[in-house]
Amino acid sequence: MKQFNQHRACRGRSGAVTTLRTALAAALIALAACAPDVNVRGNAVKSENLAKIKPGTQDRGAVRELLGSPTNVATFSDETWYYISQKDHRIAFSKIRPITRDVIAISFDDRGRVQNVKKYSLADAREIDPVDRVTPTPGQEFSLLQQLIGNLGRFETSGETDGF
């Protein structure tokens, strides 16, 4: 009988240890979910490669060799290449917040040679206020009910069906 009671006591401690381990594991998982999620996006240019670019000496091919393909090209001409990278983080469900942002603008002259190299950071960014206007679209405005029942009776079944 004495052995049975000792075995029961050990099982009770073992259950408490298992419960404690489970609670600790759940707490660690919850803490890991709240850890910041850091992302690096874009084409991060190495500073030693950027230092090799000198105005008037390299052409587009040399720049592409050193820095890779640009992230973006100027909208109305290909005279300016942009290399854009950003490191940002998010904690759980909060808004994404940038940590660093680098924009390198390389301008080329009419011969295709580097004319100017500019580097912008997050400190150079400006807040903008988007316009709240809505562009009107021509046509009828349908209510939800009209949209739901509007197609009833408009489709005819052809003679044979595939069972669908």
C-alpha positions in Angstrom: 0.0 0.0 0.0 2.9 2.3 0.8 4.3 1.9 -2.7 0.9 2.7 -4.3 0.6 6.0 -2.4 4.2 7.0 -3.4 3.4 6.2 -7.0 0.2 8.3 -6.8 2.2 11.1 -5.3 4.8 11.0 -8.1 2.0 11.0 -10.7 0.6 14.1 -9.0 3.9 15.9 -9.2 4.4 14.7 -12.8 1.0 16.2 -13.7 1.9 19.5 -12.1 5.2 19.5 -14.0 3.5 18.8 -17.3 1.0 21.5 -16.6 3.8 23.9 -15.8 5.7 23.0 -19.0 2.6 23.5 -21.1 1.9 26.9 -19.5 5.5 27.9 -20.1 5.4 26.8 -23.7 2.2 28.7 -24.3 3.7 31.8 -22.7 6.8 31.5 -24.9 4.6 31.1 -28.0 2.6 34.2 -27.0 5.7 36.2 -26.5 7.1 35.1 -29.9 3.9 36.3 -31.6 4.5 39.8 -30.2 8.1 39.9 -31.3 8.8 42.6 -34.0 8.7 41.3 -37.5 11.6 43.0 -39.4 11.5 43.0 -43.2 14.0 44.3 -45.7 12.5 45.3 -49.0 13.9 46.6 -52.3 17.3 46.7 -53.7 19.8 47.5 -50.9 22.9 49.0 -52.4 26.2 48.3 -50.7 28.0 51.6 -49.8 31.3 50.3 -51.1 29.8 49.7 -54.6 28.1 53.1 -54.5 31.4 54.8 -53.7 32.8 53.4 -56.9 30.4 55.3 -59.1 31.9 58.7 -60.2 30.0 61.2 -62.4 31.3 61.3 -65.9 33.2 58.0 -65.8 30.6 55.1 -65.8 27.8 54.4 -68.2 24.5 52.6 -67.7 26.2 49.2 -68.2 28.8 49.8 -65.5 26.2 51.0 -63.1 24.1 47.9 -63.7 27.2 45.8 -63.1 28.0 47.4 -59.8 24.5 47.9 -58.4 22.2 45.6 -60.3 19.0 46.5 -62.0 17.3 49.6 -60.7 14.2 49.4 -58.6 12.5 52.0 -60.7 13.2 54.3 -63.7 12.0 57.9 -64.1 8.5 58.1 -65.3 8.9 60.2 -68.5 12.4 59.2 -69.5 15.0 56.7 -68.6 17.5 59.4 -67.6 17.2 58.7 -63.9 17.5 55.3 -62.2 16.3 54.8 -58.6 17.5 52.1 -56.2 15.1 52.0 -53.3 15.3 49.9 -50.1 13.5 50.0 -46.8 13.8 48.1 -43.5 10.5 48.1 -41.5 9.0 46.4 -38.6 5.6 45.4 -37.3 4.6 44.2 -33.8 1.7 41.8 -33.8 -1.2 43.6 -35.6 0.1 47.2 -35.4 0.8 49.4 -38.4 4.1 48.8 -40.3 6.7 51.3 -39.2 9.8 52.1 -41.3 13.2 51.8 -39.5 15.4 53.0 -42.4 14.7 53.9 -46.0 17.4 54.6 -48.7 16.7 56.0 -52.1 19.6 56.4 -54.5 18.9 58.5 -57.6 21.5 58.2 -60.4 21.0 60.6 -63.3 22.5 60.0 -66.7 23.4 62.6 -69.4 22.5 62.4 -73.1 25.6 60.2 -73.7 24.5 57.6 -71.1 27.2 58.5 -68.6 26.5 59.1 -64.9 25.8 62.8 -64.4 24.8 62.9 -60.7 24.4 60.6 -57.8 22.0 61.6 -54.9 21.2 59.7 -51.8 18.0 60.2 -49.8 17.1 58.7 -46.4 14.1 58.5 -44.2 14.9 61.9 -42.8 14.3 63.4 -46.3 10.8 61.9 -46.5 7.7 64.2 -46.4 4.2 63.4 -45.3 1.6 63.8 -47.9 -2.2 64.2 -47.5 -4.0 62.1 -50.2 -6.9 63.8 -51.9 -10.3 62.5 -50.7 -12.1 63.2 -53.9 -13.7 60.4 -55.8 -13.7 60.2 -59.6 -17.3 59.8 -60.8 -18.0 56.9 -63.2 -20.7 57.1 -65.8 -23.5 54.6 -65.6 -26.3 53.6 -63.3 -26.0 53.2 -59.6 -27.5 49.9 -58.4 -28.6 49.2 -54.9 -27.6 45.9 -53.2 -31.0 44.4 -53.8 -30.9 45.3 -57.5 -27.4 43.8 -57.8 -28.5 40.5 -56.1 -31.6 39.9 -58.2 -30.6 41.8 -61.4 -29.4 38.6 -63.2 -32.4 36.4 -62.4 -33.9 35.1 -65.6 -31.2 36.6 -67.9 -29.5 33.3 -68.5 -30.9 30.5 -70.6 -29.9 26.9 -70.4 -28.9 25.2 -73.6 -30.3 21.8 -74.4 -27.8 19.5 -72.6 -26.0 20.0 -69.4 -23.0 18.3 -67.9 -24.7 17.8 -64.6 -23.5 21.0 -63.1 
